[in-house]
């Protein structure tokens, strides 16, 4: 049984379908990158899995349980976490408050201690307002916040979009470490080549459908994928 | 003379600050200007007035004001603002004006439109460092101080307060952090109502109790909420104090009629120099 199974998923924000029938799985312990051109439906897919899309139909199952009709809170409770592209920390709350505010965490105090140990930069600035953190520190806090409730699947929406170029590599290294913490990753990312380089599998969306799906190394080596979706090697943003 | 006006200004400023806190909390979290905050104050003033007339205790009057204004505020949310939550801000503002008229009409029907006066014992002013301060001003300042401490305690030291500040920062992120919006909203409206209730009680003791009192005080509360920086409770209280002191201290120079205009001139000047208000924040973009 896959951790996450998506079948025939359609949906959108209004009457127009942005997702036009998506079939995809995320296996336990893997990182799956979702790539594709702008408007292909990548972020919409991420929102649909979290329960944030106003209209969705089809099948989304988490650990075998159908969650399509479940609200966001229930999906969080089952072990799915979500890190939005922007606005992923509470700027006026302190670092520690950003972690304390996450609801439904058993032994929150112990969990905060674990996460501050895992992210030493945050431990140093535990009383600082999140709005005063650097871009890299802010992303660490966003990850720590999402990890608070001990999720088994983390959905990352363009995790490097708001980062300075110098911080991108360390961000991908951080994501690479998530499966070791027992967290599988569904990552939507513009920097497709770098994302695929740390992923087990990749999926390329086009027009709200899965155009290509397979091992990340295979996609990186695929001429058609490179030509149509991934950009040339070394190209800005690739 | 200046000292006496300063003291009066501080008490008046605390009243404005508490009312502004009610406005700015709703603005920051429910995201609309709550024009019913003034009449919620009035409801608190009447409840306090009745409790004081029955018992003679200002503490019990404060309790009654908090309970009644909190209940009125919560009812407004449950019956009107919650069903309209996804409507545009203009719709919510008009709805709030409607709620304000309704509260005022009900109070007018129940208690009539004549002014009522708190029967507080006359007492000689107490002299502190050459200032002659009416004992009631000291009592009211203490009531305001305790109320503000309680409100800030809820906001900054409790789990629900942290959740309220998180929703004010980013409601979408609050949702994916498992924060239950309805619980936060109930706490918000109770807290905002309680702050307005204490402001109403203090205004009633300082002036008179009438169905129109809160509506007339609403503009100052809005001004202080804007001046303090929308969504900043600390800013609202500081701005309330600034406006209250500016109004009272300017009275000998500009006269009673124009002191409110002068307070608004102060507000405009500050906003021209600092558009986000005293403690409002600029969203950082990286």
Interface residues (C-beta under 8 A of the other chain):
Chain A: X50 X52 X72 X73 X76 X77 X81 X82 X84 X87 X88 X89 X90 X91 X92 X93 X97 X100 X101 X102 X103 X104 X131 X135 X138 X145 X149 X162 X164
Chain B: X159 X162 X163 X165 X166 X168 X169 X170 X172 X173 X174 X175 X176 X177 X178 X179 X180 X281 X283 X284 X286
